[in-house]
Amino acid sequence: MAKKKENIDLQSQNIEFEIQHVKYKALRFVQEHMSIEIVCLDKSVQGLTNIAFAQLPKEIKKLIKPN
């Protein structure tokens, strides 16, 4: 039986990045789906969403290290 992969909490690391001139903060890395839960920091767009790990900027991928 396959092991269930753990979610990694990223809130304590304060990882912030920008995609298409919108600022985001990483909250949690979901290894099972290889996605990141993010929250938008801009006032014009609000809410919690998920994006694929592959869509993150290269320097942010190096900080998270999913392996």
CYANA upper distance limits for C-alpha pairs under 8 A (distance plus 0.5 A):
  4 LYS  CA     32 GLU  CA      7.84
  5 LYS  CA     31 GLN  CA      6.41
  5 LYS  CA     32 GLU  CA      6.17
  6 GLU  CA     30 VAL  CA      7.71
  6 GLU  CA     31 GLN  CA      6.96
  6 GLU  CA     32 GLU  CA      8.07
  7 ASN  CA     28 ARG  CA      7.18
  7 ASN  CA     29 PHE  CA      6.13
  7 ASN  CA     30 VAL  CA      5.22
  7 ASN  CA     31 GLN  CA      6.44
  7 ASN  CA     32 GLU  CA      8.37
  8 ILE  CA     28 ARG  CA      6.13
  8 ILE  CA     29 PHE  CA      5.51
  8 ILE  CA     30 VAL  CA      7.14
  8 ILE  CA     31 GLN  CA      8.17
  9 ASP  CA     27 LEU  CA      6.83
  9 ASP  CA     28 ARG  CA      5.13
  9 ASP  CA     29 PHE  CA      7.01
 10 LEU  CA     14 ASN  CA      7.49
 10 LEU  CA     15 ILE  CA      7.70
 10 LEU  CA     26 ALA  CA      6.72
 10 LEU  CA     27 LEU  CA      5.51
 10 LEU  CA     28 ARG  CA      5.64
 10 LEU  CA     29 PHE  CA      7.50
 11 GLN  CA     15 ILE  CA      7.96
 11 GLN  CA     26 ALA  CA      7.25
 11 GLN  CA     27 LEU  CA      5.41
 11 GLN  CA     28 ARG  CA      7.55
 14 ASN  CA     25 LYS  CA      7.55
 14 ASN  CA     26 ALA  CA      7.85
 15 ILE  CA     25 LYS  CA      6.25
 15 ILE  CA     26 ALA  CA      6.10
 15 ILE  CA     60 ILE  CA      8.13
 16 GLU  CA     23 LYS  CA      7.55
 16 GLU  CA     24 TYR  CA      6.12
 16 GLU  CA     25 LYS  CA      4.89
 16 GLU  CA     26 ALA  CA      6.90
 17 PHE  CA     23 LYS  CA      6.28
 17 PHE  CA     24 TYR  CA      5.96
 17 PHE  CA     25 LYS  CA      6.99
 17 PHE  CA     57 PRO  CA      8.31
 17 PHE  CA     60 ILE  CA      7.94
 18 GLU  CA     22 VAL  CA      5.89
 18 GLU  CA     23 LYS  CA      4.91
 18 GLU  CA     24 TYR  CA      6.50
 19 ILE  CA     23 LYS  CA      7.12
 19 ILE  CA     24 TYR  CA      8.16
 19 ILE  CA     57 PRO  CA      8.44
 22 VAL  CA     40 CYS  CA      7.92
 22 VAL  CA     41 LEU  CA      8.26
 22 VAL  CA     42 ASP  CA      7.01
 23 LYS  CA     40 CYS  CA      6.59
 23 LYS  CA     41 LEU  CA      5.99
 23 LYS  CA     42 ASP  CA      6.57
 24 TYR  CA     38 ILE  CA      6.83
 24 TYR  CA     39 VAL  CA      6.14
 24 TYR  CA     40 CYS  CA      5.01
 24 TYR  CA     41 LEU  CA      5.94
 24 TYR  CA     42 ASP  CA      8.27
 25 LYS  CA     38 ILE  CA      6.04
 25 LYS  CA     39 VAL  CA      5.94
 25 LYS  CA     40 CYS  CA      7.00
 25 LYS  CA     41 LEU  CA      7.38
 26 ALA  CA     36 ILE  CA      7.23
 26 ALA  CA     37 GLU  CA      6.66
 26 ALA  CA     38 ILE  CA      5.07
 26 ALA  CA     39 VAL  CA      7.22
 27 LEU  CA     36 ILE  CA      7.83
 27 LEU  CA     37 GLU  CA      6.01
 27 LEU  CA     38 ILE  CA      5.96
 27 LEU  CA     39 VAL  CA      7.69
 28 ARG  CA     36 ILE  CA      6.29
 28 ARG  CA     37 GLU  CA      5.63
 28 ARG  CA     38 ILE  CA      7.80
 29 PHE  CA     34 MET  CA      7.74
 29 PHE  CA     35 SER  CA      6.55
 29 PHE  CA     36 ILE  CA      5.10
 29 PHE  CA     37 GLU  CA      6.88
 30 VAL  CA     34 MET  CA      6.17
 30 VAL  CA     35 SER  CA      5.86
 30 VAL  CA     36 ILE  CA      6.57
 30 VAL  CA     37 GLU  CA      8.06
 31 GLN  CA     35 SER  CA      7.32
 31 GLN  CA     66 PRO  CA      7.65
 34 MET  CA     52 ALA  CA      6.80
 34 MET  CA     53 PHE  CA      6.14
 35 SER  CA     50 ASN  CA      6.84
 35 SER  CA     51 ILE  CA      6.03
 35 SER  CA     52 ALA  CA      4.79
 35 SER  CA     53 PHE  CA      5.36
 36 ILE  CA     50 ASN  CA      5.93
 36 ILE  CA     51 ILE  CA      5.95
 36 ILE  CA     52 ALA  CA      6.73
 36 ILE  CA     53 PHE  CA      6.58
 37 GLU  CA     48 LEU  CA      7.52
 37 GLU  CA     49 THR  CA      6.23
 37 GLU  CA     50 ASN  CA      4.95
 37 GLU  CA     51 ILE  CA      7.20
 38 ILE  CA     48 LEU  CA      6.33
 38 ILE  CA     49 THR  CA      6.00
 38 ILE  CA     50 ASN  CA      6.46
 38 ILE  CA     51 ILE  CA      7.96
 39 VAL  CA     46 GLN  CA      7.81
 39 VAL  CA     47 GLY  CA      6.37
 39 VAL  CA     48 LEU  CA      5.10
 39 VAL  CA     49 THR  CA      6.89
 40 CYS  CA     45 VAL  CA      6.97
 40 CYS  CA     46 GLN  CA      5.96
 40 CYS  CA     47 GLY  CA      6.65
 40 CYS  CA     48 LEU  CA      7.43
 41 LEU  CA     45 VAL  CA      8.29
 41 LEU  CA     46 GLN  CA      7.63
 42 ASP  CA     46 GLN  CA      7.34
 51 ILE  CA     55 GLN  CA      7.34
 51 ILE  CA     56 LEU  CA      8.48
 52 ALA  CA     56 LEU  CA      7.86
 53 PHE  CA     61 LYS  CA      8.04
 56 LEU  CA     60 ILE  CA      6.94
 56 LEU  CA     61 LYS  CA      6.88
 57 PRO  CA     61 LYS  CA      6.99
 58 LYS  CA     62 LYS  CA      7.05
 59 GLU  CA     63 LEU  CA      7.27
 60 ILE  CA     64 ILE  CA      7.02
 61 LYS  CA     65 LYS  CA      6.66
